[in-house]
């Protein structure tokens, strides 16, 4: 019995090596998994379910093959692919979860999140997030011509990529804060949290208000290698897979 967790693949046509690593994972060990959870940013950008490129169809078909084989796949929106919707879910067979979802993981209630809402010191991003996730604005954006949405998305990605070389102080501001982590775990009454977004894979422990020790597992990104969390009833392993394997 084993469950897999991944996030922050940022799949795109520009990184076919990462896409192939992901496809190999889906067709190999994911078929033996009790469930696969994708905790956001599966794609580097998703501007709507109507953006049916050949590359997108390739990924959709691979996910559909996995769900048809019997492995359930669950998805939480990230900051790059929050426009993934019902059509994508229908075509792939995945199930879209809420932004904060508690699952029973072999008897242990576990909170799952993408993780961007935990980065409360990054106030400029949090303001942008509140604006861009407004249902009214989303309704307007999804009705824009596909060409215009592609142009806007490219501009936003270019701005994000230009800020990739960050100082230590900037990295700290963009990391999850302890207060936000403890608040989320306390609200959901859990002692384990799994999330992505920060691209800093690690395991952290936090003292919760009731005196118990909470565990936070942070998933890694897929820029240089695959980052996969394996969880069983007894233990877990946060591992990296080489692109060249």
C-alpha positions as protocol buffer text, in pm:
chain_id: "A"
residue {
  index: 1
  type: UNK
  ca { x: 0 y: 0 z: 0 }
}
residue {
  index: 2
  type: UNK
  ca { x: 150 y: 330 z: -111 }
}
residue {
  index: 3
  type: UNK
  ca { x: 27 y: 678 z: -202 }
}
residue {
  index: 4
  type: UNK
  ca { x: 220 y: 929 z: -412 }
}
residue {
  index: 5
  type: UNK
  ca { x: 231 y: 1308 z: -394 }
}
residue {
  index: 6
  type: UNK
  ca { x: 381 y: 1548 z: -647 }
}
residue {
  index: 7
  type: UNK
  ca { x: 360 y: 1920 z: -724 }
}
residue {
  index: 8
  type: UNK
  ca { x: 524 y: 2202 z: -916 }
}
residue {
  index: 9
  type: UNK
  ca { x: 605 y: 2012 z: -1234 }
}
residue {
  index: 10
  type: UNK
  ca { x: 551 y: 2327 z: -1442 }
}
residue {
  index: 11
  type: UNK
  ca { x: 504 y: 2116 z: -1753 }
}
residue {
  index: 12
  type: UNK
  ca { x: 550 y: 2295 z: -2083 }
}
residue {
  index: 13
  type: UNK
  ca { x: 656 y: 2226 z: -2440 }
}
residue {
  index: 14
  type: UNK
  ca { x: 990 y: 2389 z: -2358 }
}
residue {
  index: 15
  type: UNK
  ca { x: 1084 y: 2109 z: -2118 }
}
residue {
  index: 16
  type: UNK
  ca { x: 994 y: 1785 z: -2290 }
}
residue {
  index: 17
  type: UNK
  ca { x: 1250 y: 1599 z: -2076 }
}
residue {
  index: 18
  type: UNK
  ca { x: 1048 y: 1677 z: -1764 }
}
residue {
  index: 19
  type: UNK
  ca { x: 726 y: 1579 z: -1942 }
}
residue {
  index: 20
  type: UNK
  ca { x: 876 y: 1244 z: -2040 }
}
residue {
  index: 21
  type: UNK
  ca { x: 990 y: 1182 z: -1683 }
}
residue {
  index: 22
  type: UNK
  ca { x: 636 y: 1251 z: -1565 }
}
residue {
  index: 23
  type: UNK
  ca { x: 486 y: 1020 z: -1828 }
}
residue {
  index: 24
  type: UNK
  ca { x: 724 y: 740 z: -1726 }
}
residue {
  index: 25
  type: UNK
  ca { x: 619 y: 787 z: -1366 }
}
residue {
  index: 26
  type: UNK
  ca { x: 249 y: 770 z: -1460 }
}
residue {
  index: 27
  type: UNK
  ca { x: 295 y: 456 z: -1668 }
}
residue {
  index: 28
  type: UNK
  ca { x: 521 y: 279 z: -1420 }
}
residue {
  index: 29
  type: UNK
  ca { x: 491 y: 310 z: -1044 }
}
residue {
  index: 30
  type: UNK
  ca { x: 180 y: 529 z: -1038 }
}
residue {
  index: 31
  type: UNK
  ca { x: -18 y: 235 z: -1177 }
}
residue {
  index: 32
  type: UNK
  ca { x: 59 y: 50 z: -851 }
}
residue {
  index: 33
  type: UNK
  ca { x: -37 y: 344 z: -629 }
}
residue {
  index: 34
  type: UNK
  ca { x: -340 y: 359 z: -402 }
}
residue {
  index: 35
  type: UNK
  ca { x: -378 y: 718 z: -520 }
}
residue {
  index: 36
  type: UNK
  ca { x: -182 y: 1000 z: -681 }
}
residue {
  index: 37
  type: UNK
  ca { x: -220 y: 1353 z: -547 }
}
residue {
  index: 38
  type: UNK
  ca { x: -102 y: 1645 z: -763 }
}
residue {
  index: 39
  type: UNK
  ca { x: -80 y: 1952 z: -540 }
}
residue {
  index: 40
  type: UNK
  ca { x: -81 y: 2226 z: -799 }
}
residue {
  index: 41
  type: UNK
  ca { x: 130 y: 2377 z: -1076 }
}
residue {
  index: 42
  type: UNK
  ca { x: 110 y: 2066 z: -1291 }
}
residue {
  index: 43
  type: UNK
  ca { x: 152 y: 2305 z: -1585 }
}
residue {
  index: 44
  type: UNK
  ca { x: 370 y: 2612 z: -1611 }
}
residue {
  index: 45
  type: UNK
  ca { x: 58 y: 2788 z: -1731 }
}
residue {
  index: 46
  type: UNK
  ca { x: -303 y: 2689 z: -1794 }
}
residue {
  index: 47
  type: UNK
  ca { x: -519 y: 2955 z: -1953 }
}
residue {
  index: 48
  type: UNK
  ca { x: -837 y: 2752 z: -1989 }
}
residue {
  index: 49
  type: UNK
  ca { x: -962 y: 2406 z: -2076 }
}
residue {
  index: 50
  type: UNK
  ca { x: -1019 y: 2521 z: -2433 }
}
residue {
  index: 51
  type: UNK
  ca { x: -644 y: 2560 z: -2491 }
}
residue {
  index: 52
  type: UNK
  ca { x: -615 y: 2221 z: -2660 }
}
residue {
  index: 53
  type: UNK
  ca { x: -258 y: 2205 z: -2787 }
}
residue {
  index: 54
  type: UNK
  ca { x: -96 y: 1878 z: -2892 }
}
residue {
  index: 55
  type: UNK
  ca { x: 122 y: 1893 z: -2581 }
}
residue {
  index: 56
  type: UNK
  ca { x: -177 y: 1938 z: -2353 }
}
residue {
  index: 57
  type: UNK
  ca { x: -354 y: 1646 z: -2521 }
}
residue {
  index: 58
  type: UNK
  ca { x: -45 y: 1431 z: -2465 }
}
residue {
  index: 59
  type: UNK
  ca { x: -57 y: 1496 z: -2089 }
}
residue {
  index: 60
  type: UNK
  ca { x: -436 y: 1462 z: -2075 }
}
residue {
  index: 61
  type: UNK
  ca { x: -423 y: 1122 z: -2245 }
}
residue {
  index: 62
  type: UNK
  ca { x: -151 y: 997 z: -2009 }
}
residue {
  index: 63
  type: UNK
  ca { x: -354 y: 1098 z: -1705 }
}
residue {
  index: 64
  type: UNK
  ca { x: -666 y: 940 z: -1856 }
}
residue {
  index: 65
  type: UNK
  ca { x: -476 y: 614 z: -1908 }
}
residue {
  index: 66
  type: UNK
  ca { x: -378 y: 613 z: -1542 }
}
residue {
  index: 67
  type: UNK
  ca { x: -727 y: 680 z: -1407 }
}
residue {
  index: 68
  type: UNK
  ca { x: -876 y: 420 z: -1642 }
}
residue {
  index: 69
  type: UNK
  ca { x: -625 y: 167 z: -1508 }
}
residue {
  index: 70
  type: UNK
  ca { x: -779 y: 210 z: -1164 }
}
residue {
  index: 71
  type: UNK
  ca { x: -548 y: 458 z: -990 }
}
residue {
  index: 72
  type: UNK
  ca { x: -747 y: 756 z: -856 }
}
residue {
  index: 73
  type: UNK
  ca { x: -584 y: 1093 z: -922 }
}
residue {
  index: 74
  type: UNK
  ca { x: -664 y: 1400 z: -712 }
}
residue {
  index: 75
  type: UNK
  ca { x: -569 y: 1757 z: -796 }
}
residue {
  index: 76
  type: UNK
  ca { x: -545 y: 2086 z: -607 }
}
residue {
  index: 77
  type: UNK
  ca { x: -510 y: 2407 z: -805 }
}
residue {
  index: 78
  type: UNK
  ca { x: -177 y: 2588 z: -799 }
}
residue {
  index: 79
  type: UNK
  ca { x: -96 y: 2948 z: -875 }
}
residue {
  index: 80
  type: UNK
  ca { x: -8 y: 2859 z: -1237 }
}
residue {
  index: 81
  type: UNK
  ca { x: -300 y: 2630 z: -1324 }
}
residue {
  index: 82
  type: UNK
  ca { x: -601 y: 2749 z: -1123 }
}
residue {
  index: 83
  type: UNK
  ca { x: -803 y: 2767 z: -1446 }
}
residue {
  index: 84
  type: UNK
  ca { x: -804 y: 2389 z: -1481 }
}
residue {
  index: 85
  type: UNK
  ca { x: -1172 y: 2309 z: -1478 }
}
residue {
  index: 86
  type: UNK
  ca { x: -1448 y: 2057 z: -1530 }
}
residue {
  index: 87
  type: UNK
  ca { x: -1360 y: 1974 z: -1891 }
}
residue {
  index: 88
  type: UNK
  ca { x: -1003 y: 1884 z: -1797 }
}
residue {
  index: 89
  type: UNK
  ca { x: -1130 y: 1677 z: -1504 }
}
residue {
  index: 90
  type: UNK
  ca { x: -1380 y: 1498 z: -1728 }
}
residue {
  index: 91
  type: UNK
  ca { x: -1124 y: 1421 z: -2000 }
}
residue {
  index: 92
  type: UNK
  ca { x: -857 y: 1296 z: -1757 }
}
residue {
  index: 93
  type: UNK
  ca { x: -1076 y: 1134 z: -1493 }
}
residue {
  index: 94
  type: UNK
  ca { x: -908 y: 1329 z: -1212 }
}
residue {
  index: 95
  type: UNK
  ca { x: -1096 y: 1467 z: -913 }
}
residue {
  index: 96
  type: UNK
  ca { x: -1042 y: 1833 z: -824 }
}
residue {
  index: 97
  type: UNK
  ca { x: -1022 y: 1897 z: -450 }
}
residue {
  index: 98
  type: UNK
  ca { x: -1075 y: 2215 z: -251 }
}
residue {
  index: 99
  type: UNK
  ca { x: -781 y: 2450 z: -187 }
}
residue {
  index: 100
  type: UNK
  ca { x: -750 y: 2299 z: 160 }
}
residue {
  index: 101
  type: UNK
  ca { x: -840 y: 1931 z: 170 }
}
residue {
  index: 102
  type: UNK
  ca { x: -812 y: 1685 z: 457 }
}
residue {
  index: 103
  type: UNK
  ca { x: -766 y: 1320 z: 358 }
}
residue {
  index: 104
  type: UNK
  ca { x: -738 y: 1004 z: 566 }
}
residue {
  index: 105
  type: UNK
  ca { x: -387 y: 882 z: 489 }
}
residue {
  index: 106
  type: UNK
  ca { x: -368 y: 529 z: 629 }
}
residue {
  index: 107
  type: UNK
  ca { x: -546 y: 638 z: 944 }
}
residue {
  index: 108
  type: UNK
  ca { x: -380 y: 979 z: 984 }
}
residue {
  index: 109
  type: UNK
  ca { x: -583 y: 1287 z: 892 }
}
residue {
  index: 110
  type: UNK
  ca { x: -359 y: 1492 z: 662 }
}
residue {
  index: 111
  type: UNK
  ca { x: -410 y: 1843 z: 529 }
}
residue {
  index: 112
  type: UNK
  ca { x: -321 y: 1896 z: 163 }
}
residue {
  index: 113
  type: UNK
  ca { x: -262 y: 2238 z: 6 }
}
residue {
  index: 114
  type: UNK
  ca { x: -74 y: 2389 z: -284 }
}
residue {
  index: 115
  type: UNK
  ca { x: 99 y: 2610 z: -29 }
}
residue {
  index: 116
  type: UNK
  ca { x: 90 y: 2960 z: -176 }
}
residue {
  index: 117
  type: UNK
  ca { x: -157 y: 3087 z: 85 }
}
residue {
  index: 118
  type: UNK
  ca { x: 95 y: 2995 z: 357 }
}
residue {
  index: 119
  type: UNK
  ca { x: 345 y: 3253 z: 228 }
}
residue {
  index: 120
  type: UNK
  ca { x: 185 y: 3543 z: 411 }
}
residue {
  index: 121
  type: UNK
  ca { x: 499 y: 3763 z: 418 }
}
residue {
  index: 122
  type: UNK
  ca { x: 480 y: 3789 z: 40 }
}
residue {
  index: 123
  type: UNK
  ca { x: 212 y: 4056 z: 62 }
}
residue {
  index: 124
  type: UNK
  ca { x: 237 y: 4167 z: -301 }
}
residue {
  index: 125
  type: UNK
  ca { x: 165 y: 3813 z: -422 }
}
residue {
  index: 126
  type: UNK
  ca { x: -121 y: 3769 z: -175 }
}
residue {
  index: 127
  type: UNK
  ca { x: -283 y: 4090 z: -302 }
}
residue {
  index: 128
  type: UNK
  ca { x: -241 y: 3971 z: -662 }
}
residue {
  index: 129
  type: UNK
  ca { x: -387 y: 3632 z: -569 }
}
residue {
  index: 130
  type: UNK
  ca { x: -699 y: 3787 z: -416 }
}
residue {
  index: 131
  type: UNK
  ca { x: -754 y: 3990 z: -731 }
}
residue {
  index: 132
  type: UNK
  ca { x: -688 y: 3717 z: -988 }
}
residue {
  index: 133
  type: UNK
  ca { x: -896 y: 3457 z: -802 }
}
residue {
  index: 134
  type: UNK
  ca { x: -1201 y: 3682 z: -782 }
}
residue {
  index: 135
  type: UNK
  ca { x: -1487 y: 3485 z: -940 }
}
residue {
  index: 136
  type: UNK
  ca { x: -1608 y: 3785 z: -1141 }
}
residue {
  index: 137
  type: UNK
  ca { x: -1263 y: 3847 z: -1288 }
}
residue {
  index: 138
  type: UNK
  ca { x: -1219 y: 3478 z: -1360 }
}
residue {
  index: 139
  type: UNK
  ca { x: -1546 y: 3475 z: -1550 }
}
residue {
  index: 140
  type: UNK
  ca { x: -1424 y: 3767 z: -1759 }
}
residue {
  index: 141
  type: UNK
  ca { x: -1078 y: 3620 z: -1820 }
}
residue {
  index: 142
  type: UNK
  ca { x: -1208 y: 3283 z: -1936 }
}
residue {
  index: 143
  type: UNK
  ca { x: -1425 y: 3459 z: -2195 }
}
residue {
  index: 144
  type: UNK
  ca { x: -1135 y: 3648 z: -2351 }
}
residue {
  index: 145
  type: UNK
  ca { x: -1010 y: 3526 z: -2690 }
}
residue {
  index: 146
  type: UNK
  ca { x: -761 y: 3243 z: -2658 }
}
residue {
  index: 147
  type: UNK
  ca { x: -491 y: 3445 z: -2836 }
}
residue {
  index: 148
  type: UNK
  ca { x: -525 y: 3730 z: -2584 }
}
residue {
  index: 149
  type: UNK
  ca { x: -511 y: 3489 z: -2289 }
}
residue {
  index: 150
  type: UNK
  ca { x: -192 y: 3337 z: -2432 }
}
residue {
  index: 151
  type: UNK
  ca { x: -38 y: 3683 z: -2466 }
}
residue {
  index: 152
  type: UNK
  ca { x: -127 y: 3780 z: -2107 }
}
residue {
  index: 153
  type: UNK
  ca { x: 0 y: 3447 z: -1973 }
}
residue {
  index: 154
  type: UNK
  ca { x: 333 y: 3484 z: -2155 }
}
residue {
  index: 155
  type: UNK
  ca { x: 380 y: 3832 z: -2010 }
}
residue {
  index: 156
  type: UNK
  ca { x: 308 y: 3710 z: -1656 }
}
residue {
  index: 157
  type: UNK
  ca { x: 548 y: 3415 z: -1693 }
}
residue {
  index: 158
  type: UNK
  ca { x: 822 y: 3639 z: -1830 }
}
residue {
  index: 159
  type: UNK
  ca { x: 788 y: 3867 z: -1528 }
}
residue {
  index: 160
  type: UNK
  ca { x: 797 y: 3569 z: -1291 }
}
residue {
  index: 161
  type: UNK
  ca { x: 1103 y: 3417 z: -1459 }
}
residue {
  index: 162
  type: UNK
  ca { x: 1291 y: 3748 z: -1443 }
}
residue {
  index: 163
  type: UNK
  ca { x: 1260 y: 3734 z: -1064 }
}
residue {
  index: 164
  type: UNK
  ca { x: 1395 y: 3378 z: -1030 }
}
residue {
  index: 165
  type: UNK
  ca { x: 1738 y: 3489 z: -899 }
}
residue {
  index: 166
  type: UNK
  ca { x: 1640 y: 3588 z: -547 }
}
residue {
  index: 167
  type: UNK
  ca { x: 1828 y: 3703 z: -239 }
}
residue {
  index: 168
  type: UNK
  ca { x: 1812 y: 3515 z: 91 }
}
residue {
  index: 169
  type: UNK
  ca { x: 1575 y: 3779 z: 229 }
}
residue {
  index: 170
  type: UNK
  ca { x: 1345 y: 3745 z: -72 }
}
residue {
  index: 171
  type: UNK
  ca { x: 1343 y: 3367 z: -41 }
}
residue {
  index: 172
  type: UNK
  ca { x: 1247 y: 3395 z: 325 }
}
residue {
  index: 173
  type: UNK
  ca { x: 961 y: 3630 z: 237 }
}
residue {
  index: 174
  type: UNK
  ca { x: 833 y: 3382 z: -20 }
}
residue {
  index: 175
  type: UNK
  ca { x: 846 y: 3083 z: 217 }
}
residue {
  index: 176
  type: UNK
  ca { x: 561 y: 2953 z: 432 }
}
residue {
  index: 177
  type: UNK
  ca { x: 535 y: 3128 z: 768 }
}
residue {
  index: 178
  type: UNK
  ca { x: 505 y: 2935 z: 1090 }
}
residue {
  index: 179
  type: UNK
  ca { x: 198 y: 3132 z: 1198 }
}
residue {
  index: 180
  type: UNK
  ca { x: 14 y: 3047 z: 875 }
}
residue {
  index: 181
  type: UNK
  ca { x: 114 y: 2681 z: 899 }
}
residue {
  index: 182
  type: UNK
  ca { x: 0 y: 2649 z: 1261 }
}
residue {
  index: 183
  type: UNK
  ca { x: -324 y: 2832 z: 1183 }
}
residue {
  index: 184
  type: UNK
  ca { x: -406 y: 2598 z: 893 }
}
residue {
  index: 185
  type: UNK
  ca { x: -324 y: 2283 z: 1087 }
}
residue {
  index: 186
  type: UNK
  ca { x: -519 y: 2402 z: 1391 }
}
residue {
  index: 187
  type: UNK
  ca { x: -827 y: 2498 z: 1189 }
}
residue {
  index: 188
  type: UNK
  ca { x: -839 y: 2152 z: 1035 }
}
residue {
  index: 189
  type: UNK
  ca { x: -731 y: 1974 z: 1356 }
}
residue {
  index: 190
  type: UNK
  ca { x: -452 y: 1777 z: 1190 }
}
residue {
  index: 191
  type: UNK
  ca { x: -95 y: 1692 z: 1288 }
}
residue {
  index: 192
  type: UNK
  ca { x: 36 y: 1651 z: 934 }
}
residue {
  index: 193
  type: UNK
  ca { x: 43 y: 1894 z: 641 }
}
residue {
  index: 194
  type: UNK
  ca { x: 171 y: 1825 z: 288 }
}
residue {
  index: 195
  type: UNK
  ca { x: 217 y: 2110 z: 41 }
}
residue {
  index: 196
  type: UNK
  ca { x: 429 y: 2238 z: -246 }
}
residue {
  index: 197
  type: UNK
  ca { x: 473 y: 2583 z: -406 }
}
residue {
  index: 198
  type: UNK
  ca { x: 795 y: 2694 z: -233 }
}
residue {
  index: 199
  type: UNK
  ca { x: 1022 y: 2455 z: -429 }
}
residue {
  index: 200
  type: UNK
  ca { x: 1213 y: 2385 z: -105 }
}
residue {
  index: 201
  type: UNK
  ca { x: 1164 y: 2015 z: -26 }
}
residue {
  index: 202
  type: UNK
  ca { x: 1206 y: 1939 z: 341 }
}
residue {
  index: 203
  type: UNK
  ca { x: 1033 y: 1814 z: 655 }
}
residue {
  index: 204
  type: UNK
  ca { x: 951 y: 2065 z: 929 }
}
residue {
  index: 205
  type: UNK
  ca { x: 800 y: 2030 z: 1275 }
}
residue {
  index: 206
  type: UNK
  ca { x: 582 y: 2286 z: 1450 }
}
residue {
  index: 207
  type: UNK
  ca { x: 446 y: 2295 z: 1803 }
}
residue {
  index: 208
  type: UNK
  ca { x: 68 y: 2324 z: 1779 }
}
residue {
  index: 209
  type: UNK
  ca { x: -152 y: 2511 z: 2030 }
}
residue {
  index: 210
  type: UNK
  ca { x: -258 y: 2188 z: 2204 }
}
residue {
  index: 211
  type: UNK
  ca { x: 106 y: 2096 z: 2268 }
}
residue {
  index: 212
  type: UNK
  ca { x: 133 y: 1828 z: 2001 }
}
residue {
  index: 213
  type: UNK
  ca { x: 407 y: 1832 z: 1741 }
}
residue {
  index: 214
  type: UNK
  ca { x: 283 y: 1894 z: 1389 }
}
residue {
  index: 215
  type: UNK
  ca { x: 469 y: 1763 z: 1085 }
}
residue {
  index: 216
  type: UNK
  ca { x: 493 y: 1956 z: 757 }
}
residue {
  index: 217
  type: UNK
  ca { x: 624 y: 1787 z: 444 }
}
residue {
  index: 218
  type: UNK
  ca { x: 719 y: 2021 z: 160 }
}
residue {
  index: 219
  type: UNK
  ca { x: 733 y: 1880 z: -192 }
}
residue {
  index: 220
  type: UNK
  ca { x: 1001 y: 1980 z: -440 }
}
residue {
  index: 221
  type: UNK
  ca { x: 976 y: 2110 z: -794 }
}
residue {
  index: 222
  type: UNK
  ca { x: 1054 y: 1930 z: -1120 }
}
residue {
  index: 223
  type: UNK
  ca { x: 1296 y: 2180 z: -1275 }
}
residue {
  index: 224
  type: UNK
  ca { x: 1613 y: 1970 z: -1247 }
}
residue {
  index: 225
  type: UNK
  ca { x: 1470 y: 1632 z: -1143 }
}
residue {
  index: 226
  type: UNK
  ca { x: 1148 y: 1467 z: -1037 }
}
residue {
  index: 227
  type: UNK
  ca { x: 1039 y: 1520 z: -676 }
}
residue {
  index: 228
  type: UNK
  ca { x: 807 y: 1251 z: -539 }
}
residue {
  index: 229
  type: UNK
  ca { x: 669 y: 1181 z: -192 }
}
residue {
  index: 230
  type: UNK
  ca { x: 585 y: 818 z: -117 }
}
residue {
  index: 231
  type: UNK
  ca { x: 364 y: 752 z: 186 }
}
residue {
  index: 232
  type: UNK
  ca { x: 279 y: 414 z: 334 }
}
residue {
  index: 233
  type: UNK
  ca { x: 100 y: 317 z: 653 }
}
residue {
  index: 234
  type: UNK
  ca { x: 436 y: 290 z: 830 }
}
residue {
  index: 235
  type: UNK
  ca { x: 661 y: 560 z: 686 }
}
residue {
  index: 236
  type: UNK
  ca { x: 729 y: 804 z: 402 }
}
residue {
  index: 237
  type: UNK
  ca { x: 1007 y: 891 z: 163 }
}
residue {
  index: 238
  type: UNK
  ca { x: 1067 y: 1224 z: -11 }
}
residue {
  index: 239
  type: UNK
  ca { x: 1287 y: 1140 z: -307 }
}
residue {
  index: 240
  type: UNK
  ca { x: 1434 y: 1284 z: -626 }
}
residue {
  index: 241
  type: UNK
  ca { x: 1431 y: 1105 z: -963 }
}
residue {
  index: 242
  type: UNK
  ca { x: 1694 y: 1180 z: -1226 }
}
residue {
  index: 243
  type: UNK
  ca { x: 1576 y: 1296 z: -1566 }
}
residue {
  index: 244
  type: UNK
  ca { x: 1825 y: 1063 z: -1732 }
}
residue {
  index: 245
  type: UNK
  ca { x: 1715 y: 741 z: -1560 }
}
